[in-house]
Amino acid sequence: MASEGIRQPAVAGLFYPDDPAELRATVLRLLADHPQAGEAPKVLIAPHAGYIYSGPVAARAYNLLDPKAADIRRVVVIGPSHRWPLNGLAAPSVDAFATPLGDLPLDREALDTLDDLPQVQISDEPHASEHSLEVQLPFLQVVLDEFKLVPLVVGRAAPIEVAEVLMRLWDGPETLIVVSSDLSHYHRYKDACAIDANTAAQIMARSTHLIGEQACGYQSINGLMQTPQSRPLAIHQLVLQNSGDTAGPKRQVVGYGAFSLE
């Protein structure tokens, strides 16, 4: 819920620890255990499940930020609406998002640049219980210095509608874009590996035709790949795993991938 202009955590204690010291230690351990070499990215695609499941994959993405951590002053985090029926995209009206590690101020000036776009609405309801953005925030708080947040939840939206929003927010090296998405859901391990490998190949080929069965954040990925700014960037597949590789049984798994664009 939003309280006095602050969106409170919805999945602290469920997807990640709600104790600040434990949460910071958990993120630092994930980062230390899953190093990743490479150039500092403009865009990350990272998963959003519970840290025990997707944390190792997300850590590989966030480790890339270290060389430019001090330069990033704005982070656009965009992900799917899992629980709230939504046409277009929703930006919140609150002033900050809270996590156990502290409050993250929103970049209201950046959000105001979207006011004239008909596909963007101001609504706190889609954000209130949504985990796809929230689980990215502790990683960002640990890795980066001070920054402002631009959180956007995506519902039914065409790639060009998402692309138009991202183009408005792209800006320069001070702005990082994080696209939040898991991959396939609840297939047997072997089947999931095949499905996710195909999805990863489409992402690497910059497809704008992913569907929900491939990635829950498909609208955001499709929109990203349609932005003119993304096309000159090199794209890298960092890691492709699923919950059967990290902490779950292999009878039914959820897929996770990390990608960077630089």
N, C-alpha and C positions, 0 to 999 in steps of 0.2 A: 504493500500500500504506500501511497504518497503521504508523507506527514510533514507539514510546515514546509512544503516545497522540496522535499527530499523523497526520492523513491527508495524504499527500504528493501533490503535483500529478501528474495523469495525462496532461495534454495540453499542458503547458508545452513550448515549442519546436515544437509542432505547430499548435495553434489560435491561439497567441499567443506572443510572444517569451519565452524563458526567462532572458534577461539582465535583471536588475532595472532598470537604467537605461534600456535599450531599451524595456522593457515600459511603464515610467512615461511615457516620451516618446511612445510609440505611443498610449496612452490619452489623454494630454493633447492630442495632435494631433487625434485623432478628436473629442474634445469641442470643441475650438476650431473645427474645420472643419464641425461639424454642430450649430449652436446651436438652441435650442428655447425659446420663450417660453411661459409658462403658470404656473398655480398649483402649489405644491409638492404632490405626490401622497401619498396613503396607500398606493396600490398601483401597481406598474408591471408591465406585461407586456412582456417583452423577449426577443429571440432569442439563440441560443446556438451559432452556428456559429463557424468561424474568423474572426478579427477582420477579415481582408481582405475577407470576404464580408458578414458581418452587423454588423461594428463600427460602420459609419455609422448604422445603424438603432438599435442599442443606445445609441449616444452621444446621440441625440435624447431618449431616455427619461431617461438619467442626468443630462443637463443640467438637468432640472427639479428636481433635489434640492438645488441650490445654496442656495436661500433658507432651507431648514430643515436643512442638513447638520449644524449643530452640535447640533441637538435630537435627532437619531436616535441611539439607543443600542442598538437591537436590530434585526436584519434577518432576517426569515423568507424563505428562498429555497427554492422548491418547484418541482420539475421532473420530467420523465419518466425512467424507467429504460430506457435504450436497450439494455443488454447483459445484464442480469441478470433472470431470470424472478422476478416478485415479485407476491405477493398483498397488497393493501393498500399501506401506506406504510412506509418504512424510515427510522428515525432512527439516526445512528451512535453508537457507544459512546466514540469518541475525545474528547479534550479540545480539539482545535484542528484547523483546516484550514490547510494551508500553501499559499502561492503564492510566486513569486519576490519579491514585495513584502513578505513577512513572514507570520507566523502569525496567524490569526484565532481567538480563543478562542470556544468554543461556550457558549451560554447553557444550562447544564445545568438550572437552575431552571425555565426555560421548557419544556425538553424533558420534565422530570419531570411537568409537568402533563398530559402525554399518556399516562402510564403505564397508566391504567385503560381506555383505548380499545382495543378488540380489533383494530381495523384497523391499529394501529401496532405495529411490531416494532422491536427494537433489533438492527441488523445492519450491519456495516461492509462486507460484500461488495458490496451494490448500489452503494455509494458509491465503491469503490476505483478503478474505471475509468470512472466516469460523468462526462461533460463538461458536462451541462446545467446543473449548479449551478456548477461550477468556473469556467467562462468569465465568469460574472457577477462574480466576486469581485474581480479587479483593478480593474474600474470602481468598485466600491463602496469599495475601499481608497483610490483616488485622490480620489474625490468627498467621502467622509465623514470625520469625525473618528473617534475611537475608538468601536467598537461590538462587540457580541457577535453571533454567528451562530447561527441555528436552521436547519440544512439538512435537507430532507426530500425523499426520492426516492419517486415515485409509480409503482406498478405497476397491476394490475387493481383498480380501486376505483370504487365508485359515487359520483356527485356528492355525495350526502348524507354519505358517509364522509369525503371530502375537506373538505367544508364544516364538518363537526363539528370537525375538526382546526384549521382556520383560525379558527373562532369561539373556540376555546380560546386562541389566540395573538394575537388581534386587538389587544387593549389600546389604548393611547392614542397621542398623536403621537410618542412615543419609539420606536414600532415601525413599521418599513416592511416591506411584503410585496412580494416580487419573484416573479412567476410566469414561469418560463422556458419558452419554446416557440418553435419555428420553425413555419412554416405548411406549405403543400403541398410535396411532394418529387418532383423528377425528371420534371416535365412540360415540354413546350415552352413557351417564354416566353408566347405569347399565351394558351394554355390556363391556365397558372399564374396569370396576371393575373386572369382571369375567376374561377377557383376562389378565389383569395385575397380578391378583392373581395367575393365572397359570404360567405366566412368572416368578414371584417372587419365586414360588415353584421350578421351574427349576433352577433358579440361586442358591437357597439354596441347591439344590441337585447337584450343580456343573456341570450342563449340558454344553456340548460344541456344542449344536445343536439348539441354538436360531436362529430365522430368523428375517428378517427386519420388518415384520409386528408386531413383539413383542417388538423390541427395535431397535432404529436407530443405536445404538452403538453395535449391536450384534456381529460384528466381533471382537471387542476389548474384550467383555465379554467372548466370546467363547475362544479366545486366552489366556486370563487370566486363565480360568479354566483348560486349558491344560498345564500350566506351572507346572513343578514338585515342584517348591517353594511354590505354592499356596495351594497345597494339604494338608500339615500338619496344615494349618492355620484354626482357627475357623471362621466361617462366620455368620454374624448377619444381619437380616433384621431390619433396623432402623425405617423406615416409608414407607408407600405405599399410595399415594394420586394421585389426578389428578387435572387438572385446574378447574374442577367443585367444588372441595373442597376448593380451594384457592381464585381465583379471577375471574373465568369465568363462562359462562352459562353451563348448563348441557346437552344441545342438542348435542354438539360436544366437546369432551374433549381430552386433551393430558395427558398421564399417566406419573407419576414421582415416582421413587423409590430411596431410599438411603440404601446402604449396606456397611458393613465394614468387612475386613478380618484382623485378628490380630494373 
